[in-house]
């Protein structure tokens, strides 16, 4: 008689920035869905479901779409205030994009990868989530999610 087969549970995905995203080869943002009304939020709301018509105080982690479309964008020519940590000796301007995830019906704000300027972006352009280094210190390499254009506009 042979031993019964056992299946090991899949390992949990590695998470970054307080569980906001996975660090898998194809990273995803980790949103939270209300089990009662299906409202989706990112990041996790502090007091339960953000839908004012829903009394639920539960939110379940759920992976969000990896791709979305730019709803709006700008460049950060100023240095953000703390807790922002400047990754280099001097502030280097970077782009910020508000990206609509149509399946979830939400807009997520985040940095755009280095090397992409506002001249490379357009409203409606498809972007995807990537993981990038925010800064490195004596303790670790701190990572963050960023938006990367699927194709750069010209």
N, C-alpha and C positions, 0 to 999 in steps of 0.2 A: 504494500500500500504506500502510495507516495504522499508526501507532506502536502497539506492544502496550500493553494496559492494565496499569497497575501499581497495586497497592493499598498504601497506606501503613498501617503498623501503627497501631492505636489508641494514643493517648497514654496513658502510665501515669497512674493516678489520683494526685492530690496526696495526700500522707500527712501526718498530724499526730502529735504526741507520740511520737516515735521509731518511727513506722510502725505504731502501734496502731490507727489508723482512717484511713479515706479522708475527704477533704473535698469529695467530690462533692455535687451537689444532693441526692442521697439517700445520705447517708454510711453506711458499714458498718464494723464492727469487722474488723480483719484478724487472723484466727486462724491457726493452723498445724496442718496435718494430716500425720500420719505416712503415707508412701506404702506402708509394709509392712503396718501393722495398722489403719489408718484412724482412730486415736485423734486427737481434736481437742483443742488447748490454746489458751488465751489468758491472758496474752500468751505470746510464744514462750518455750518452756522453754530454759534455758541449756545443757543437756547432751543434747539429742536427745529422743527419744520418752519421755514420762513414764509410759508403760505398763510396769510392771516385768517383764512377760512378753515384751516386745518388745526385741530387741537393736539396733534401728535407731538411728542417730545423725542421721538426716535428718528434717527437718520442712519441708514446703512451705507457703508462704503461701496462705491461702484466705479468701475473704470469708465472714463469719458472717451468720446471719439478722439482719435489721434489727429484728425485733420478737421480744419474749419476754414472759414473765409473771413478775410479782414473786413471788419465793420467800420473801423476808424484807425488812424495811426498818427504819430507825431514823433519828434525827436526830443531827447532829454539833453538840452544844451547846458542845463544847470546841474549841479551836483545834488542829488537827493539828500534829504536830511537823515540823521540816524533813525533807524538802525542800519541804513545803507553803509556798506563797507566798500570804499574805493579799491578796485583791484590793482591799480597801478599808482605810481607816485603822483600823477596828475589826473584830473577827471577827463575821461574820453567820452564825448557825446555818444549816445546810443539811441536806437529807435525803440519805441513802445507801440504795441499793436493791441487793439481790442478785437478779439476774434470770436465770431459767432459760431457756436457748435449747434447746427440746425437740429440734429437728432435730440439733443437735450434741451433745446430752446433757451440757451443761456449765452452770455458774452463773457469771455475770460480775458483779462488784461495781463500782458506779460511783455518782457523784453524780446526784441528780435535779435537773432544771432549777429555777432560782430561782422563787419564788412558789408552789411546791408544798410543803405541810406534811405531816406524818405523818397529819393528819386527812383529807387528800385521797387517801391511799393505802390499798390493801387487798391482802392476799395473793391471788394469782391474777389481779390486774389486768394488762391488756395495756399494755406500754410499748414505745417505739421509740427507736432511737439518733438523737441529734442532735449537732451540733457547736456549741460555745458558747465564748465567751471566758473563759479562766481568769483572766488578768490581762494588763495592758499595761505594758511598761516602755520605756525609751529605745531598745531594740533591735528590739522586735517586739510584735505582738499574739499572745500565747500561747494556743493553743486546746486544748480537751479534749473528749472525748465525754461526754455526759450522757444520762440516761434521761428521756424525756418521756412522761407518760401519754397514751395514745391518747384516752381519755375520763377526765375527773377524777371520782373517786368522790365521792358526797355522802351 
